[in-house]
Amino acid sequence: MKKERGVTLVEILVALVVLSMGLLGAAALLLDSLRGHAAALRRVAASNLVRDMADRIRANPRGGSYYQSPTPSAPGCDSSGCDAMQLALSDLLYFETAAHALFPRASAEALVEFAPATGPATPARYLITLRWSDARNDAGTDSVALQVLAQPPVAG
């Protein structure tokens, strides 16, 4: 009697099940990494927007408390023909509009809090915050915040 060698149908089915489980695990890892990458891109874009707002505040040192959120409707102005208040309101309107454009399906909240200087040793402070809802995050929200110290210009 000669014993036949080969692979049975049951062995092939077991091998296919094991291979399928491995591929499903790899696909789940790939999807999770893509979600993480998208969240990182959103966070970088939000950080850039907050940094841009900080630069706008630094460029308008006389704006002061006009940068306090929420924003009333800002009169139209361009950067050459504005006073400090109009430029600050225009910057706030830009910040809110850009935040809602960056997170169109999320409830984005763009805030600037102003704390005036309390003396020569304590400069004015701005806390710029961009908060948005993120269903993929365990907390349900995500945010980026930056504190800006308004240093008076040094004479020299």
C-alpha positions as CSV (number, residue, x, y, z in Angstrom):
1,M,0.0,0.0,0.0
2,K,1.2,3.3,-1.1
3,K,0.2,6.3,1.1
4,E,-0.7,9.3,-1.0
5,R,0.9,12.6,0.0
6,G,-0.7,16.0,-0.5
7,V,-2.8,18.7,1.2
8,T,-6.4,18.0,2.1
9,L,-9.3,20.4,1.6
10,V,-9.6,20.8,5.4
11,E,-6.0,21.9,5.7
12,I,-6.4,24.5,3.0
13,L,-9.6,25.9,4.6
14,V,-7.8,26.1,8.0
15,A,-4.8,27.9,6.3
16,L,-7.2,30.4,4.6
17,V,-8.9,31.2,7.9
18,V,-5.6,31.8,9.6
19,L,-4.4,34.0,6.7
20,S,-7.7,35.9,6.7
21,M,-7.5,36.7,10.4
22,G,-4.0,38.0,9.9
23,L,-5.0,40.2,7.0
24,L,-8.0,41.6,8.9
25,G,-5.7,42.5,11.8
26,A,-3.3,44.3,9.4
27,A,-6.2,46.2,7.8
28,A,-7.5,47.3,11.2
29,L,-4.0,48.6,12.0
30,L,-3.8,50.4,8.7
31,L,-7.2,52.1,9.3
32,D,-6.2,53.1,12.8
33,S,-2.9,54.6,11.6
34,L,-4.8,56.6,8.9
35,R,-7.2,58.0,11.5
36,G,-4.2,58.9,13.7
37,H,-2.5,60.6,10.8
38,A,-5.6,62.6,9.9
39,A,-5.9,63.7,13.5
40,A,-2.3,64.8,13.5
41,L,-2.8,66.8,10.3
42,R,-5.8,68.5,11.9
43,R,-3.8,69.3,15.0
44,V,-0.9,70.8,12.9
45,A,-3.3,72.9,10.9
46,A,-4.9,74.2,14.1
47,S,-1.5,74.9,15.6
48,N,-0.6,76.9,12.5
49,L,-3.8,78.9,12.7
50,V,-3.3,79.7,16.4
51,R,0.4,80.7,15.6
52,D,-0.9,82.9,12.8
53,M,-3.3,84.6,15.2
54,A,-0.4,85.2,17.6
55,D,1.6,86.8,14.8
56,R,-1.4,89.1,14.0
57,I,-1.7,90.1,17.6
58,R,2.1,90.9,17.8
59,A,1.8,92.9,14.6
60,N,-0.9,95.1,16.2
61,P,0.5,96.0,19.6
62,R,-2.1,98.8,20.1
63,G,-5.0,96.4,19.6
64,G,-5.0,95.4,23.3
65,S,-8.4,94.5,24.6
66,Y,-10.0,94.7,21.2
67,Y,-8.7,91.1,20.7
68,Q,-11.0,89.8,23.4
69,S,-13.5,87.3,22.0
70,P,-16.4,87.1,21.1
71,T,-16.1,89.1,17.9
72,P,-18.7,91.7,17.0
73,S,-19.2,92.1,13.3
74,A,-16.0,93.8,12.1
75,P,-16.1,96.7,9.7
76,G,-14.3,95.9,6.5
77,C,-10.8,97.2,6.4
78,D,-7.5,96.4,4.7
79,S,-4.2,96.4,6.5
80,S,-3.2,99.8,5.2
81,G,-6.3,101.9,6.1
82,C,-7.2,100.6,9.6
83,D,-6.9,101.8,13.1
84,A,-5.9,99.4,15.9
85,M,-9.5,98.5,16.8
86,Q,-10.6,97.8,13.2
87,L,-7.5,95.7,12.6
88,A,-8.0,93.7,15.8
89,L,-11.7,93.0,14.9
90,S,-10.7,92.1,11.4
91,D,-8.1,89.6,12.7
92,L,-10.6,88.1,15.1
93,L,-13.1,87.7,12.3
94,Y,-10.5,86.0,10.2
95,F,-9.5,83.7,13.1
96,E,-13.1,82.5,13.6
97,T,-13.8,82.2,9.8
98,A,-10.6,80.2,9.3
99,A,-11.4,77.9,12.3
100,H,-14.8,77.1,10.9
101,A,-13.3,76.5,7.5
102,L,-10.7,74.2,9.0
103,F,-13.3,72.1,10.9
104,P,-16.5,72.3,8.8
105,R,-18.2,69.3,10.3
106,A,-17.1,70.0,13.9
107,S,-18.2,72.7,16.2
108,A,-15.0,74.8,16.2
109,E,-14.6,77.5,18.9
110,A,-11.9,80.2,18.3
111,L,-11.2,82.2,21.4
112,V,-8.8,85.0,22.4
113,E,-8.7,86.0,26.1
114,F,-6.9,89.2,27.0
115,A,-5.4,90.0,30.4
116,P,-4.0,93.5,30.6
117,A,-0.7,94.3,32.1
118,T,-0.9,94.9,35.9
119,G,2.4,96.8,36.1
120,P,5.7,97.3,34.4
121,A,7.0,93.9,35.4
122,T,3.9,92.0,34.2
123,P,3.1,92.4,30.5
124,A,-0.3,92.0,28.9
125,R,-1.2,88.4,28.1
126,Y,-3.3,86.8,25.4
127,L,-4.5,83.2,25.5
128,I,-5.4,82.0,22.1
129,T,-7.4,78.8,22.0
130,L,-8.9,76.8,19.2
131,R,-11.2,74.0,20.4
132,W,-13.1,71.5,18.2
133,S,-15.2,68.4,18.6
134,D,-13.6,65.2,17.6
135,A,-15.6,62.0,17.9
136,R,-12.5,59.8,17.4
137,N,-11.0,61.2,20.6
138,D,-11.9,59.6,23.9
139,A,-12.7,63.0,25.5
140,G,-14.9,64.1,22.5
141,T,-13.0,67.3,22.0
142,D,-9.5,68.4,21.1
143,S,-7.9,71.8,21.4
144,V,-4.7,73.8,20.8
145,A,-3.8,76.8,23.0
146,L,-1.0,79.3,23.0
147,Q,-0.2,82.0,25.4
148,V,1.3,85.2,24.1
149,L,3.0,87.8,26.2
150,A,2.8,91.3,24.8
151,Q,6.2,92.7,25.5
152,P,6.6,96.4,25.2
153,P,9.2,97.5,22.6
154,V,12.6,98.0,23.9
155,A,14.1,101.5,23.2
156,G,17.6,101.4,22.1
